[in-house]
Amino acid sequence: NAGKAGDGKKELARFNWAWCSPRVEAVLQHLSEIGIEKTGSIGFCWGAWGVAKACQDRRIHAGVWAHPSCQVGKELYEGESEQELAASAGTPTLILSTPQEKPLYSNGELASIFAAQGVPFDGVHFRDQAHGFMTRAAGFLGKSWTESGGMADGAAAVGQQRALQLALGWYAKHLYLYD
């Protein structure tokens, strides 16, 4: 479907919060039943929107937005902007952004919103990576990974590993009961 971004957006529009929420609820219920008391979530691209929504539930204790496309909240779903999502996310949030995302992910705008809510926040801007770098996804709006600036080289592999380690560290810091 390269070059058919409208078709992709139409497909994504089916997966609004009314669709996602019962699935998140089922997962949280199952985790509770097996004795898992703290959990986190990571979302890639539009999945970061799902994490932002899920982190409004206090049963989720840490969120990671990787190369986020949370504008889908406004463009496709209930109408929340990135700023409104940040103001509603009540759990520690790590944002891993690239140059293709809006500046608000890396310029301190969202960080100040999290700070005003008293919610722990960190952001790492991967200047040398392209949108989709963590999943080697389709790239950006119908363009392939390499057409979006992604590289299939050592630097890309290092960037992906750095991001994974940052996410794991975020969870270690916020999901465990260590003081």
Disulfide bonds with the S-S distance in Angstrom:
none
